[in-house]
Amino acid sequence: MPPTKTSTCPACTLLCDDVVVSDGQFNNACNKGRSFFQIEVADKPIHHLVGRSAELETCIAAAVDILLRSQSPLICGLDHLTTQSQQVAWKIAERMGATLDSTMTNRGRASMFGLQRVGKVTATLGEIASRSDVILFWFCDPVSMHPRLLERLGALKNGNRKLIVVDETDTATASEAGQFFQIKRDDAPAVLSVLRAKLKGIELDSEIVAQATGLNTAQLDSLFSELASAKYGSIFYEQTYDDSVFDLATDSLLTLIRQLNDLTRFVGMKLRKDGNSHSAENVLAWSSGYPFAINFARKFPRFNWLEYSAETVLTRGECDAILFATGTDLQVGFSGLSRTAQDHLGSIPKIAMSPIQNFPSDVSFQVGVPGLTEAGEFCRNDDVSMPLASARETASHNTESILEKILTGIG
């Protein structure tokens, strides 16, 4: 009988650490977790050089040669790597004078810019679970995307805890909540502006407010009253427009959370869906002062919003080689790129670190899946670093060790 293991599940950014894996059963895992632990991966990795299988050392030498010949390499896809591998990728970028980014596309980054402009008031999941008496889900559906969040917050068994949902559609989470306010995404900034005005005691014309927000005075008063009367409130949110560089609603929401702390205690937390990108942003910020889209061409880190992001660099044709990591889905990361960026990507030498066998690239390293066949650390949604064990024993090569050999090779 296979041994019983308690594993941390990286299927979403909650990183539930109580999943028991035993004899094909995954106790405590949600549907997303069970799907993750049943991903099919090769028992023995096969690396490829220009489409043909090759020994690991041969592929490493080829990858080193590509990087050394490059004048402007790009390193990205750190959201698929463990924290340890991200640290090595940063060292390679610094050594090579490369451009370094956490993800492949610019989607979902407006919330980071909002954080830089406004700041955030946040807490750990444990603190929220222990103290919150009011929880608001703002344009997010954790029942679908983070299935065990309500369970972990104790929200399903605590009758004294108020759950509120504000969203465009009647979601699965809305059916679990005590109150549901339905508004259009385009009206979200106006709703937040009205709530902030009420917090300041500013009287607004009811007809204009109803027209701008889609909610009547009684609904807005009810929503404001629930927030203002909280002893300890928490707001979980997602970026209102995922493909937007500037999200006015997210900025206004972060500002509202700060202003609510003049009256009571409130915290906020973005529910992320981008793998281990949170860890990558922390690693890069700690190492260079900037969370993503960093350029080392002048031998020191430079950051200028999205000027050095992977998508921008590919679209402008400003890189002549790329080293990147992927997950188990071939399309994730690339599908969001523009046709111009994809065309340039196809024209330059590519070094891929992927669980997919023979990933289409000049050099392809078949590596393990963190939390499934590879151990390491991931960063939980609340900035807590969590250890991932290898739930399945295979002969897959460790991504960190491969990147270390590449780092040694470039000198």
PADOZA-772762 format. One record per residue (C-alpha): residue number from 1; x, y, z. Coordinates in steps of 0.1 Angstrom, whole numbers, plus 5000, padded with zeros to 4 digits. Last residue first. Layout:
PT    n    c1    c2    c3
PT  NUM     X     Y     Z
...
***
This chain:
PT    n    c1    c2    c3
PT  411  5301  5323  4849
PT  410  5273  5315  4824
PT  409  5277  5278  4832
PT  408  5273  5282  4870
PT  407  5240  5300  4865
PT  406  5229  5272  4841
PT  405  5238  5246  4867
PT  404  5219  5265  4893
PT  403  5189  5267  4870
PT  402  5189  5229  4866
PT  401  5192  5225  4904
PT  400  5163  5248  4910
PT  399  5141  5230  4885
PT  398  5146  5196  4902
PT  397  5148  5168  4877
PT  396  5120  5143  4876
PT  395  5127  5107  4888
PT  394  5093  5104  4903
PT  393  5079  5100  4938
PT  392  5045  5117  4942
PT  391  5033  5142  4969
PT  390  5066  5161  4968
PT  389  5063  5185  4997
PT  388  5054  5221  4995
PT  387  5065  5245  5023
PT  386  5044  5276  5028
PT  385  5055  5313  5028
PT  384  5028  5335  5043
PT  383  5020  5366  5021
PT  382  4982  5363  5026
PT  381  4975  5345  4993
PT  380  5001  5319  5002
PT  379  5037  5320  4989
PT  378  5051  5288  4976
PT  377  5081  5268  4988
PT  376  5100  5238  4975
PT  375  5093  5202  4967
PT  374  5088  5187  4932
PT  373  5066  5159  4920
PT  372  5032  5172  4931
PT  371  5037  5203  4952
PT  370  5058  5220  4925
PT  369  5054  5201  4891
PT  368  5086  5185  4880
PT  367  5109  5195  4851
PT  366  5111  5185  4814
PT  365  5139  5209  4802
PT  364  5133  5221  4766
PT  363  5160  5237  4746
PT  362  5152  5252  4712
PT  361  5115  5254  4721
PT  360  5082  5235  4716
PT  359  5078  5217  4749
PT  358  5092  5182  4744
PT  357  5075  5167  4774
PT  356  5053  5191  4794
PT  355  5065  5197  4830
PT  354  5082  5228  4817
PT  353  5114  5248  4819
PT  352  5118  5262  4784
PT  351  5148  5278  4767
PT  350  5137  5297  4735
PT  349  5158  5311  4707
PT  348  5140  5340  4689
PT  347  5115  5341  4660
PT  346  5085  5324  4676
PT  345  5085  5349  4705
PT  344  5085  5377  4680
PT  343  5054  5364  4663
PT  342  5037  5358  4697
PT  341  5044  5394  4707
PT  340  5030  5407  4674
PT  339  4999  5385  4678
PT  338  4993  5399  4712
PT  337  4999  5378  4743
PT  336  4971  5364  4764
PT  335  4972  5329  4750
PT  334  5009  5326  4758
PT  333  5007  5325  4796
PT  332  4986  5293  4798
PT  331  4983  5276  4764
PT  330  5005  5246  4771
PT  329  4989  5238  4804
PT  328  5011  5219  4828
PT  327  5029  5250  4840
PT  326  5055  5271  4822
PT  325  5089  5285  4829
PT  324  5109  5309  4807
PT  323  5143  5316  4793
PT  322  5141  5339  4763
PT  321  5165  5351  4736
PT  320  5168  5382  4713
PT  319  5148  5406  4734
PT  318  5135  5441  4724
PT  317  5110  5430  4698
PT  316  5085  5457  4708
PT  315  5058  5432  4715
PT  314  5082  5408  4733
PT  313  5095  5436  4755
PT  312  5060  5448  4763
PT  311  5047  5413  4771
PT  310  5077  5405  4793
PT  309  5074  5437  4813
PT  308  5103  5462  4809
PT  307  5083  5493  4801
PT  306  5054  5481  4823
PT  305  5059  5505  4852
PT  304  5094  5519  4848
PT  303  5118  5496  4868
PT  302  5156  5495  4866
PT  301  5179  5471  4884
PT  300  5217  5476  4882
PT  299  5241  5462  4857
PT  298  5230  5486  4830
PT  297  5210  5459  4812
PT  296  5195  5447  4844
PT  295  5158  5454  4835
PT  294  5130  5447  4859
PT  293  5093  5440  4851
PT  292  5083  5428  4885
PT  291  5082  5436  4922
PT  290  5109  5463  4924
PT  289  5135  5469  4952
PT  288  5161  5446  4938
PT  287  5163  5415  4960
PT  286  5134  5420  4984
PT  285  5111  5433  4956
PT  284  5122  5405  4933
PT  283  5116  5378  4959
PT  282  5083  5393  4970
PT  281  5070  5397  4935
PT  280  5080  5361  4927
PT  279  5062  5349  4958
PT  278  5030  5365  4948
PT  277  5035  5351  4913
PT  276  5033  5316  4927
PT  275  5001  5306  4908
PT  274  4983  5336  4893
PT  273  4947  5333  4907
PT  272  4949  5359  4935
PT  271  4922  5368  4959
PT  270  4931  5403  4968
PT  269  4930  5409  5006
PT  268  4915  5438  5026
PT  267  4915  5448  5062
PT  266  4891  5468  5084
PT  265  4890  5480  5120
PT  264  4865  5507  5129
PT  263  4859  5544  5121
PT  262  4892  5558  5109
PT  261  4900  5523  5097
PT  260  4871  5527  5072
PT  259  4893  5552  5054
PT  258  4920  5527  5047
PT  257  4895  5502  5034
PT  256  4879  5529  5012
PT  255  4913  5538  4997
PT  254  4919  5502  4987
PT  253  4885  5501  4972
PT  252  4890  5534  4953
PT  251  4923  5521  4938
PT  250  4906  5488  4928
PT  249  4877  5506  4912
PT  248  4899  5529  4892
PT  247  4917  5500  4876
PT  246  4947  5512  4855
PT  245  4965  5486  4834
PT  244  4932  5468  4826
PT  243  4930  5432  4814
PT  242  4915  5419  4847
PT  241  4889  5446  4850
PT  240  4874  5446  4885
PT  239  4907  5433  4901
PT  238  4896  5407  4926
PT  237  4884  5413  4961
PT  236  4882  5400  4997
PT  235  4871  5426  5022
PT  234  4874  5420  5059
PT  233  4856  5438  5088
PT  232  4864  5438  5125
PT  231  4839  5455  5147
PT  230  4816  5460  5118
PT  229  4789  5487  5121
PT  228  4804  5509  5093
PT  227  4805  5480  5068
PT  226  4769  5468  5074
PT  225  4756  5504  5075
PT  224  4772  5512  5042
PT  223  4756  5483  5025
PT  222  4722  5491  5040
PT  221  4724  5528  5031
PT  220  4734  5518  4996
PT  219  4704  5495  4993
PT  218  4680  5521  5008
PT  217  4692  5548  4985
PT  216  4687  5528  4953
PT  215  4714  5509  4935
PT  214  4723  5512  4898
PT  213  4753  5532  4908
PT  212  4753  5563  4886
PT  211  4715  5566  4881
PT  210  4708  5558  4918
PT  209  4734  5584  4929
PT  208  4720  5611  4906
PT  207  4685  5605  4919
PT  206  4696  5604  4955
PT  205  4715  5637  4954
PT  204  4745  5633  4977
PT  203  4751  5643  5013
PT  202  4787  5641  5025
PT  201  4793  5626  5060
PT  200  4828  5615  5052
PT  199  4819  5578  5054
PT  198  4789  5586  5033
PT  197  4812  5601  5007
PT  196  4834  5570  5008
PT  195  4804  5548  5002
PT  194  4793  5570  4973
PT  193  4827  5568  4957
PT  192  4827  5530  4961
PT  191  4794  5528  4943
PT  190  4806  5551  4915
PT  189  4838  5531  4910
PT  188  4818  5498  4907
PT  187  4793  5512  4881
PT  186  4812  5498  4851
PT  185  4813  5464  4867
PT  184  4775  5464  4869
PT  183  4758  5461  4903
PT  182  4741  5433  4922
PT  181  4741  5436  4960
PT  180  4738  5402  4977
PT  179  4732  5398  5014
PT  178  4733  5368  5037
PT  177  4759  5350  5016
PT  176  4760  5314  5006
PT  175  4740  5319  4973
PT  174  4762  5349  4966
PT  173  4793  5326  4967
PT  172  4779  5305  4938
PT  171  4775  5337  4918
PT  170  4744  5359  4911
PT  169  4760  5382  4885
PT  168  4777  5417  4886
PT  167  4790  5413  4921
PT  166  4788  5426  4956
PT  165  4786  5398  4981
PT  164  4781  5401  5019
PT  163  4787  5375  5045
PT  162  4778  5384  5081
PT  161  4794  5363  5109
PT  160  4772  5355  5139
PT  159  4760  5322  5124
PT  158  4795  5308  5123
PT  157  4793  5274  5106
PT  156  4798  5284  5069
PT  155  4821  5313  5076
PT  154  4847  5293  5095
PT  153  4873  5312  5074
PT  152  4888  5279  5063
PT  151  4854  5267  5052
PT  150  4846  5299  5033
PT  149  4880  5297  5016
PT  148  4878  5260  5006
PT  147  4866  5265  4970
PT  146  4891  5292  4959
PT  145  4879  5298  4923
PT  144  4843  5286  4924
PT  143  4833  5291  4960
PT  142  4857  5321  4960
PT  141  4836  5341  4936
PT  140  4850  5376  4934
PT  139  4836  5410  4925
PT  138  4839  5423  4961
PT  137  4834  5396  4987
PT  136  4826  5414  5020
PT  135  4832  5397  5053
PT  134  4817  5411  5086
PT  133  4824  5396  5120
PT  132  4860  5391  5113
PT  131  4883  5382  5142
PT  130  4895  5346  5141
PT  129  4891  5338  5104
PT  128  4906  5372  5094
PT  127  4935  5366  5118
PT  126  4941  5331  5104
PT  125  4939  5343  5068
PT  124  4967  5368  5076
PT  123  4961  5405  5076
PT  122  4958  5435  5053
PT  121  4957  5473  5051
PT  120  4971  5483  5017
PT  119  4990  5511  5000
PT  118  4975  5538  4978
PT  117  4998  5543  4948
PT  116  5020  5512  4950
PT  115  4990  5490  4960
PT  114  4970  5505  4931
PT  113  4999  5496  4908
PT  112  4997  5460  4921
PT  111  4960  5460  4915
PT  110  4965  5471  4880
PT  109  4986  5441  4873
PT  108  4959  5416  4865
PT  107  4969  5409  4829
PT  106  5003  5422  4819
PT  105  5014  5389  4803
PT  104  5043  5364  4807
PT  103  5046  5365  4844
PT  102  5072  5374  4871
PT  101  5094  5395  4848
PT  100  5132  5398  4843
PT   99  5151  5417  4816
PT   98  5186  5405  4813
PT   97  5220  5419  4823
PT   96  5233  5383  4822
PT   95  5245  5381  4859
PT   94  5214  5400  4872
PT   93  5191  5378  4852
PT   92  5208  5346  4863
PT   91  5207  5357  4899
PT   90  5169  5365  4896
PT   89  5163  5330  4881
PT   88  5182  5315  4911
PT   87  5158  5333  4936
PT   86  5128  5322  4916
PT   85  5140  5286  4918
PT   84  5140  5288  4956
PT   83  5105  5305  4957
PT   82  5091  5276  4936
PT   81  5085  5282  4900
PT   80  5053  5286  4878
PT   79  5049  5323  4887
PT   78  5085  5329  4875
PT   77  5073  5328  4839
PT   76  5099  5352  4828
PT   75  5136  5357  4817
PT   74  5143  5379  4787
PT   73  5178  5380  4771
PT   72  5193  5412  4755
PT   71  5226  5406  4738
PT   70  5223  5369  4736
PT   69  5253  5347  4727
PT   68  5259  5339  4763
PT   67  5223  5330  4769
PT   66  5221  5307  4739
PT   65  5254  5290  4749
PT   64  5242  5284  4785
PT   63  5210  5268  4772
PT   62  5231  5245  4749
PT   61  5254  5235  4777
PT   60  5224  5228  4799
PT   59  5208  5207  4772
PT   58  5240  5186  4768
PT   57  5242  5182  4806
PT   56  5206  5169  4807
PT   55  5211  5143  4780
PT   54  5192  5148  4747
PT   53  5158  5140  4732
PT   52  5152  5157  4698
PT   51  5130  5187  4692
PT   50  5158  5212  4689
PT   49  5174  5199  4721
PT   48  5150  5179  4743
PT   47  5149  5167  4779
PT   46  5131  5135  4789
PT   45  5120  5132  4825
PT   44  5113  5098  4840
PT   43  5080  5090  4858
PT   42  5062  5112  4833
PT   41  5034  5134  4846
PT   40  4996  5128  4847
PT   39  4978  5153  4869
PT   38  4958  5135  4895
PT   37  4970  5157  4924
PT   36  4958  5188  4906
PT   35  4923  5174  4898
PT   34  4918  5165  4935
PT   33  4928  5200  4945
PT   32  4904  5217  4921
PT   31  4876  5195  4933
PT   30  4884  5203  4969
PT   29  4910  5183  4990
PT   28  4902  5173  5026
PT   27  4910  5137  5018
PT   26  4928  5129  4985
PT   25  4924  5093  4977
PT   24  4946  5074  4952
PT   23  4961  5051  4979
PT   22  4967  5079  5004
PT   21  4971  5117  5000
PT   20  4959  5137  5030
PT   19  4954  5174  5023
PT   18  4959  5195  5054
PT   17  4981  5222  5041
PT   16  4956  5242  5020
PT   15  4977  5265  4998
PT   14  4951  5293  4995
PT   13  4967  5304  4962
PT   12  4949  5277  4941
PT   11  4959  5242  4931
PT   10  4990  5245  4953
PT    9  4979  5218  4978
PT    8  5001  5213  5008
PT    7  5005  5176  5015
PT    6  4999  5151  5043
PT    5  5012  5118  5031
PT    4  5000  5082  5035
PT    3  5024  5056  5021
PT    2  5014  5035  4991
PT    1  5000  5000  5000
***
